[in-house]
Amino acid sequence: MLCVQGKFVSIHFLLKQRKKLMLKKRKEVRSQFQSTSFLNKGRNI
């Protein structure tokens, strides 16, 4: 039972970490996209 619980916890932890990384990446991409669109706007003006 303990072994199974440990495995479950580790899998849950890994999923949590992956989710965090995904969110972090998404935020970075969003900020990059915003900066590039801002630069494009500046060029157009």
C-alpha positions as CSV (number, residue, x, y, z in Angstrom):
1,M,0.0,0.0,0.0
2,L,2.8,2.4,0.9
3,C,4.7,1.7,-2.3
4,V,1.6,2.3,-4.4
5,Q,0.9,5.5,-2.5
6,G,4.4,6.7,-3.0
7,K,4.2,6.0,-6.8
8,F,0.9,7.8,-7.0
9,V,2.3,10.8,-5.1
10,S,5.4,10.9,-7.4
11,I,3.2,10.8,-10.5
12,H,0.9,13.5,-9.1
13,F,4.0,15.6,-8.2
14,L,5.4,15.2,-11.8
15,L,2.1,16.2,-13.3
16,K,2.0,19.2,-11.0
17,Q,5.5,20.2,-12.0
18,R,4.7,19.7,-15.7
19,K,1.7,21.9,-15.3
20,K,3.8,24.6,-13.7
21,L,6.3,24.4,-16.5
22,M,3.6,24.6,-19.1
23,L,2.1,27.7,-17.5
24,K,5.6,29.3,-17.2
25,K,6.2,28.6,-20.9
26,R,2.8,30.0,-21.9
27,K,3.5,33.2,-19.9
28,E,6.9,33.6,-21.5
29,V,5.5,33.1,-25.0
30,R,2.7,35.5,-24.2
31,S,5.1,38.2,-23.1
32,Q,7.3,37.6,-26.1
33,F,4.3,37.8,-28.4
34,Q,3.2,41.1,-26.7
35,S,6.6,42.6,-27.1
36,T,6.9,41.6,-30.8
37,S,3.4,42.9,-31.6
38,F,4.3,46.1,-29.7
39,L,7.5,46.5,-31.8
40,N,5.4,45.9,-35.0
41,K,3.0,48.6,-34.0
42,G,5.9,51.0,-33.4
43,R,7.2,50.2,-36.9
44,N,3.8,50.8,-38.5
45,I,3.4,54.2,-37.0
